[in-house]
Amino acid sequence: MPSTRLVVVKQPRRPDPAPLRTNDRAAILVGTGLWAIALLVLLIIPLPPEDSWWIWTCVTGIAFGGFGYWFVSRMHRRATGREEQQPLPTRDA
């Protein structure tokens, strides 16, 4: 049976890249809109009774999308509030 060895890397670790700025609220709105469209399609097309759970899946997707939009908007307001509250650096003379 061959032995397993760990190789120690001697190179210094590169710094992490800066995080990407994304529009999370737009992504949530698109996803919630898709759930709403799916719900409309399912309400127009008659489903057999055993497949009615699809309707509730769409309703749940819309509800979670609404919660996600509220949550991300709140986090965005808090983050911009922190940036405004930070004092400007002063120069000691």
DSSP file (Angstrom, degrees, kcal/mol; ACC not computed):
  #  RESIDUE AA STRUCTURE BP1 BP2  ACC     N-H-->O    O-->H-N    N-H-->O    O-->H-N    TCO  KAPPA ALPHA  PHI   PSI    X-CA   Y-CA   Z-CA
    1    1 A M              0   0    0      0, 0.0     2,-0.1     0, 0.0     0, 0.0   0.000 360.0 360.0 360.0 125.7    0.0    0.0    0.0
    2    2 A P        -     0   0    0      0, 0.0     2,-0.2     0, 0.0     0, 0.0  -0.399 360.0-118.6 -71.0 146.3    1.6    3.3   -1.0
    3    3 A S        -     0   0    0     -2,-0.1     2,-0.5     1,-0.0     0, 0.0  -0.577  19.1-132.1 -84.9 148.1    2.0    5.9    1.7
    4    4 A T        -     0   0    0     -2,-0.2     2,-0.4     2,-0.0    -1,-0.0  -0.868  25.9-174.7-101.8 128.7    0.3    9.2    1.6
    5    5 A R        -     0   0    0     -2,-0.5     2,-0.4     2,-0.0     0, 0.0  -0.944  20.4-132.2-124.6 146.0    2.4   12.3    2.2
    6    6 A L        -     0   0    0     -2,-0.4     2,-0.5     2,-0.0    -2,-0.0  -0.783  18.8-140.1 -93.2 139.0    1.5   15.9    2.5
    7    7 A V        -     0   0    0     -2,-0.4     2,-0.5     2,-0.0    -2,-0.0  -0.869  10.9-141.3-100.7 127.1    3.5   18.4    0.6
    8    8 A V        -     0   0    0     -2,-0.5     2,-0.5     2,-0.0    -2,-0.0  -0.770  13.9-139.3 -89.8 126.7    4.3   21.7    2.3
    9    9 A V        -     0   0    0     -2,-0.5    -1,-0.0     1,-0.1    -2,-0.0  -0.737  13.2-167.9 -88.7 128.6    4.1   24.7    0.0
   10   10 A K        +     0   0    0     -2,-0.5    -1,-0.1     2,-0.1    -2,-0.0   0.445  53.8 104.9 -95.7  -1.4    6.9   27.2    0.6
   11   11 A Q  S    S-     0   0    0      1,-0.1     2,-0.1     3,-0.0    -2,-0.1  -0.518  78.3-106.8 -81.1 147.2    5.5   30.0   -1.5
   12   12 A P        -     0   0    0      0, 0.0     2,-0.3     0, 0.0    -1,-0.1  -0.413  39.5-103.4 -70.7 150.9    3.8   33.0    0.2
   13   13 A R        -     0   0    0     -2,-0.1     3,-0.1     1,-0.1     0, 0.0  -0.556  31.9-125.3 -77.0 133.1    0.1   33.2    0.0
   14   14 A R        -     0   0    0     -2,-0.3    -1,-0.1     1,-0.1     2,-0.0  -0.464  34.4 -99.2 -72.6 149.6   -1.3   35.7   -2.5
   15   15 A P        -     0   0    0      0, 0.0    -1,-0.1     0, 0.0     0, 0.0  -0.349  42.3 -99.0 -68.6 152.2   -3.8   38.2   -1.0
   16   16 A D        -     0   0    0      1,-0.1     2,-0.0    -3,-0.1    -3,-0.0  -0.404  42.1-108.6 -66.7 144.0   -7.5   37.6   -1.5
   17   17 A P        -     0   0    0      0, 0.0    -1,-0.1     0, 0.0     3,-0.1  -0.362  41.1 -92.9 -70.1 156.8   -9.1   39.5   -4.4
   18   18 A A        -     0   0    0      1,-0.1     2,-0.0    -2,-0.0     0, 0.0  -0.422  49.7 -99.8 -67.2 143.4  -11.4   42.3   -3.5
   19   19 A P        -     0   0    0      0, 0.0     2,-0.2     0, 0.0    -1,-0.1  -0.345  38.5-112.1 -66.3 146.5  -15.1   41.3   -3.3
   20   20 A L        -     0   0    0     -3,-0.1     2,-0.6     1,-0.1     0, 0.0  -0.534  21.8-128.1 -77.4 142.1  -17.2   42.0   -6.4
   21   21 A R        +     0   0    0     -2,-0.2     2,-0.3     2,-0.0    -1,-0.1  -0.821  37.6 174.0 -89.7 123.3  -19.9   44.6   -6.1
   22   22 A T        -     0   0    0     -2,-0.6     2,-1.1     4,-0.0     3,-0.2  -0.863  40.5-116.3-126.4 161.5  -23.2   43.2   -7.3
   23   23 A N     >  +     0   0    0     -2,-0.3     4,-1.6     1,-0.2     3,-0.2  -0.761  36.7 173.8 -97.2  87.4  -26.8   44.3   -7.3
   24   24 A D  H  > S+     0   0    0     -2,-1.1     4,-2.3     1,-0.2    -1,-0.2   0.850  74.1  57.9 -65.8 -35.3  -28.3   41.7   -5.0
   25   25 A R  H  > S+     0   0    0      1,-0.2     4,-2.3     2,-0.2    -1,-0.2   0.889 105.2  50.3 -65.2 -38.1  -31.7   43.4   -5.0
   26   26 A A  H  > S+     0   0    0      2,-0.2     4,-2.3     1,-0.2    -1,-0.2   0.909 110.0  50.5 -65.8 -40.6  -32.0   43.2   -8.8
   27   27 A A  H  X S+     0   0    0     -4,-1.6     4,-2.2     1,-0.2    -2,-0.2   0.901 111.2  48.6 -63.5 -39.9  -31.1   39.5   -8.7
   28   28 A I  H  X S+     0   0    0     -4,-2.3     4,-2.7     1,-0.2     5,-0.2   0.906 110.5  51.1 -66.6 -40.9  -33.7   38.9   -6.0
   29   29 A L  H  X S+     0   0    0     -4,-2.3     4,-2.4     2,-0.2    -2,-0.2   0.892 109.7  49.8 -64.0 -38.9  -36.4   40.8   -8.0
   30   30 A V  H  X S+     0   0    0     -4,-2.3     4,-2.1     2,-0.2    -2,-0.2   0.938 113.0  46.4 -64.5 -46.0  -35.6   38.7  -11.1
   31   31 A G  H  X S+     0   0    0     -4,-2.2     4,-1.9     2,-0.2    -2,-0.2   0.911 113.6  48.0 -62.8 -42.6  -35.9   35.5   -9.2
   32   32 A T  H  X S+     0   0    0     -4,-2.7     4,-2.1     1,-0.2    -1,-0.2   0.885 110.2  53.3 -65.6 -38.1  -39.1   36.5   -7.5
   33   33 A G  H  X S+     0   0    0     -4,-2.4     4,-2.4    -5,-0.2    -1,-0.2   0.888 106.7  51.9 -63.2 -38.9  -40.5   37.7  -10.8
   34   34 A L  H  X S+     0   0    0     -4,-2.1     4,-2.4     2,-0.2    -1,-0.2   0.892 108.9  50.3 -64.9 -38.9  -39.8   34.3  -12.3
   35   35 A W  H  X S+     0   0    0     -4,-1.9     4,-2.1     2,-0.2    -1,-0.2   0.895 110.3  50.9 -63.8 -38.3  -41.7   32.6   -9.5
   36   36 A A  H  X S+     0   0    0     -4,-2.1     4,-2.3     2,-0.2    -2,-0.2   0.906 109.9  48.9 -66.0 -41.5  -44.6   34.9  -10.1
   37   37 A I  H  X S+     0   0    0     -4,-2.4     4,-2.4     2,-0.2    -2,-0.2   0.918 110.6  50.9 -63.0 -43.0  -44.7   34.1  -13.8
   38   38 A A  H  X S+     0   0    0     -4,-2.4     4,-2.3     1,-0.2    -2,-0.2   0.890 109.3  51.5 -62.1 -38.4  -44.6   30.4  -12.9
   39   39 A L  H  X S+     0   0    0     -4,-2.1     4,-2.0     2,-0.2    -2,-0.2   0.922 109.1  49.8 -64.4 -43.4  -47.5   30.8  -10.5
   40   40 A L  H  X S+     0   0    0     -4,-2.3     4,-1.7     1,-0.2    -2,-0.2   0.914 111.0  49.5 -61.3 -42.4  -49.5   32.6  -13.2
   41   41 A V  H  X S+     0   0    0     -4,-2.4     4,-2.5     1,-0.2    -1,-0.2   0.916 111.6  48.9 -62.2 -42.5  -48.8   29.8  -15.7
   42   42 A L  H  < S+     0   0    0     -4,-2.3    -1,-0.2     1,-0.2    -2,-0.2   0.809 110.3  51.0 -70.1 -27.9  -49.9   27.2  -13.2
   43   43 A L  H  < S+     0   0    0     -4,-2.0    -1,-0.2    -5,-0.2    -2,-0.2   0.792 113.1  45.9 -77.2 -26.9  -53.1   29.1  -12.3
   44   44 A I  H  < S+     0   0    0     -4,-1.7    -2,-0.2    -5,-0.2    -3,-0.1   0.902 106.4  63.0 -79.0 -43.9  -54.0   29.3  -16.0
   45   45 A I  S  < S-     0   0    0     -4,-2.5     2,-0.2    -5,-0.2    -1,-0.1  -0.711  93.1-121.5 -84.6 124.3  -53.2   25.7  -16.9
   46   46 A P        -     0   0    0      0, 0.0    -3,-0.1     0, 0.0    -2,-0.1  -0.479  30.0-157.8 -68.5 131.3  -55.5   23.3  -15.0
   47   47 A L        -     0   0    0     -2,-0.2     5,-0.1    -5,-0.2    -5,-0.0  -0.795  22.2-106.5-106.4 149.3  -53.4   20.9  -12.8
   48   48 A P    >   -     0   0    0      0, 0.0     3,-2.0     0, 0.0     4,-0.1  -0.432  39.1-109.3 -65.9 152.7  -54.5   17.5  -11.5
   49   49 A P  G >  S+     0   0    0      0, 0.0     3,-1.3     0, 0.0     4,-0.1   0.803 117.0  59.7 -57.1 -31.5  -55.2   17.6   -7.7
   50   50 A E  G 3  S+     0   0    0      1,-0.2     3,-0.3     2,-0.1    -3,-0.0   0.654 104.1  52.2 -74.1 -12.2  -52.1   15.6   -6.9
   51   51 A D  G X  S+     0   0    0     -3,-2.0     3,-1.5     1,-0.2     4,-0.3   0.192  73.3 105.8-105.5  15.9  -49.9   18.3   -8.5
   52   52 A S  T X>  +     0   0    0     -3,-1.3     4,-1.1     1,-0.3     3,-0.8   0.642  61.1  80.4 -70.5 -11.6  -51.3   21.2   -6.6
   53   53 A W  H 3> S+     0   0    0     -3,-0.3     4,-1.7     1,-0.2    -1,-0.3   0.744  79.5  68.7 -66.0 -21.4  -48.1   21.4   -4.5
   54   54 A W  H <> S+     0   0    0     -3,-1.5     4,-2.0     2,-0.2    -1,-0.2   0.880  95.7  54.0 -63.1 -37.0  -46.5   23.2   -7.5
   55   55 A I  H <> S+     0   0    0     -3,-0.8     4,-2.3    -4,-0.3    -1,-0.2   0.934 109.0  47.4 -62.2 -45.8  -48.7   26.2   -6.8
   56   56 A W  H  X S+     0   0    0     -4,-1.1     4,-2.3     1,-0.2    -1,-0.2   0.797 106.9  58.0 -68.7 -27.0  -47.6   26.3   -3.2
   57   57 A T  H  X S+     0   0    0     -4,-1.7     4,-2.2     2,-0.2    -1,-0.2   0.921 108.5  45.9 -65.5 -42.5  -44.0   26.0   -4.2
   58   58 A C  H  X S+     0   0    0     -4,-2.0     4,-2.3     2,-0.2    -2,-0.2   0.908 111.7  51.2 -65.8 -41.5  -44.4   29.2   -6.3
   59   59 A V  H  X S+     0   0    0     -4,-2.3     4,-2.4     1,-0.2    -1,-0.2   0.912 110.9  48.9 -61.8 -41.7  -46.1   31.0   -3.5
   60   60 A T  H  X S+     0   0    0     -4,-2.3     4,-2.8     2,-0.2     5,-0.2   0.896 109.4  52.5 -65.0 -40.2  -43.3   30.0   -1.2
   61   61 A G  H  X S+     0   0    0     -4,-2.2     4,-1.9     2,-0.2    -2,-0.2   0.892 110.8  47.3 -61.8 -40.1  -40.7   31.2   -3.7
   62   62 A I  H  X S+     0   0    0     -4,-2.3     4,-2.3     2,-0.2    -2,-0.2   0.911 112.5  49.7 -67.2 -42.4  -42.5   34.6   -3.9
   63   63 A A  H  X S+     0   0    0     -4,-2.4     4,-2.3     1,-0.2    -2,-0.2   0.925 112.7  46.2 -63.6 -44.9  -42.7   34.8   -0.1
   64   64 A F  H  X S+     0   0    0     -4,-2.8     4,-2.8     1,-0.2    -1,-0.2   0.862 110.8  54.0 -66.5 -34.3  -39.0   34.0    0.3
   65   65 A G  H  X S+     0   0    0     -4,-1.9     4,-2.4    -5,-0.2    -2,-0.2   0.909 108.5  48.8 -64.5 -41.5  -38.1   36.5   -2.5
   66   66 A G  H  X S+     0   0    0     -4,-2.3     4,-2.1     2,-0.2    -2,-0.2   0.917 113.5  46.5 -62.8 -43.5  -40.0   39.2   -0.6
   67   67 A F  H  X S+     0   0    0     -4,-2.3     4,-2.8     2,-0.2    -2,-0.2   0.921 112.1  51.1 -63.9 -43.4  -38.2   38.4    2.6
   68   68 A G  H  X S+     0   0    0     -4,-2.8     4,-2.7     1,-0.2     5,-0.3   0.893 109.5  50.0 -62.3 -40.3  -34.9   38.3    0.8
   69   69 A Y  H  X S+     0   0    0     -4,-2.4     4,-2.3     2,-0.2    -1,-0.2   0.926 112.8  46.8 -64.2 -44.0  -35.5   41.7   -0.8
   70   70 A W  H  X S+     0   0    0     -4,-2.1     4,-2.2     2,-0.2    -2,-0.2   0.926 114.4  47.5 -61.5 -45.2  -36.4   43.2    2.6
   71   71 A F  H  X S+     0   0    0     -4,-2.8     4,-2.3     2,-0.2    -2,-0.2   0.922 113.8  45.4 -65.1 -45.9  -33.4   41.6    4.3
   72   72 A V  H  X S+     0   0    0     -4,-2.7     4,-2.3     2,-0.2    -1,-0.2   0.877 112.1  52.5 -67.7 -37.0  -30.9   42.7    1.6
   73   73 A S  H  X S+     0   0    0     -4,-2.3     4,-2.4    -5,-0.3    -1,-0.2   0.911 109.8  49.1 -63.7 -41.1  -32.3   46.2    1.5
   74   74 A R  H  X S+     0   0    0     -4,-2.2     4,-2.2     2,-0.2    -2,-0.2   0.914 111.3  48.8 -63.2 -42.9  -31.9   46.5    5.3
   75   75 A M  H  X S+     0   0    0     -4,-2.3     4,-2.3     1,-0.2    -2,-0.2   0.889 110.8  51.4 -64.3 -38.1  -28.3   45.2    5.1
   76   76 A H  H  X S+     0   0    0     -4,-2.3     4,-2.4     2,-0.2     5,-0.2   0.915 109.4  49.4 -65.5 -43.1  -27.6   47.8    2.4
   77   77 A R  H  X S+     0   0    0     -4,-2.4     4,-1.9     1,-0.2    -2,-0.2   0.904 112.1  48.8 -62.5 -40.8  -29.1   50.6    4.5
   78   78 A R  H  X S+     0   0    0     -4,-2.2     4,-2.0     2,-0.2    -2,-0.2   0.904 110.8  50.2 -65.4 -40.3  -27.0   49.6    7.4
   79   79 A A  H  X S+     0   0    0     -4,-2.3     4,-1.7     1,-0.2    -2,-0.2   0.913 112.4  45.9 -66.7 -41.8  -23.8   49.4    5.4
   80   80 A T  H  X S+     0   0    0     -4,-2.4     4,-1.6     1,-0.2    -1,-0.2   0.831 110.2  55.4 -70.9 -29.8  -24.3   52.8    3.8
   81   81 A G  H  X S+     0   0    0     -4,-1.9     4,-1.5    -5,-0.2    -1,-0.2   0.882 106.5  50.6 -66.6 -38.3  -25.1   54.2    7.3
   82   82 A R  H  X S+     0   0    0     -4,-2.0     4,-1.1     1,-0.2    -2,-0.2   0.884 108.0  52.6 -65.5 -39.0  -21.8   52.9    8.6
   83   83 A E  H  < S+     0   0    0     -4,-1.7     3,-0.3     1,-0.2    -1,-0.2   0.879 110.8  47.3 -65.6 -36.1  -19.9   54.5    5.8
   84   84 A E  H  < S+     0   0    0     -4,-1.6    -1,-0.2     1,-0.2    -2,-0.2   0.795 109.5  54.3 -74.3 -28.0  -21.5   57.9    6.5
   85   85 A Q  H  < S+     0   0    0     -4,-1.5    -1,-0.2    -5,-0.1    -2,-0.2   0.675  81.5 103.6 -81.5 -18.1  -20.8   57.6   10.3
   86   86 A Q  S  < S-     0   0    0     -4,-1.1     2,-0.1    -3,-0.3    -3,-0.0  -0.465  76.1-121.5 -68.3 130.0  -17.1   57.0   10.0
   87   87 A P        -     0   0    0      0, 0.0    -1,-0.1     0, 0.0    -2,-0.1  -0.364  27.0-104.9 -71.4 152.6  -15.2   60.2   10.8
   88   88 A L        -     0   0    0      1,-0.1     2,-0.1    -2,-0.1     0, 0.0  -0.484  42.4-100.1 -72.7 144.6  -12.8   61.7    8.3
   89   89 A P        -     0   0    0      0, 0.0     2,-0.3     0, 0.0    -1,-0.1  -0.420  39.1-145.9 -67.0 139.5   -9.1   61.1    8.9
   90   90 A T        -     0   0    0     -2,-0.1     2,-0.6    -3,-0.1     0, 0.0  -0.766   8.4-126.4-106.6 153.9   -7.4   64.1   10.5
   91   91 A R        -     0   0    0     -2,-0.3     2,-0.5     2,-0.0     0, 0.0  -0.877  19.2-141.0-100.7 119.5   -3.9   65.3    9.9
   92   92 A D              0   0    0     -2,-0.6     0, 0.0     1,-0.1     0, 0.0  -0.686 360.0 360.0 -79.8 124.1   -1.9   65.7   13.1
   93   93 A A              0   0    0     -2,-0.5    -1,-0.1     0, 0.0    -2,-0.0   0.419 360.0 360.0-104.1 360.0    0.3   68.8   12.8
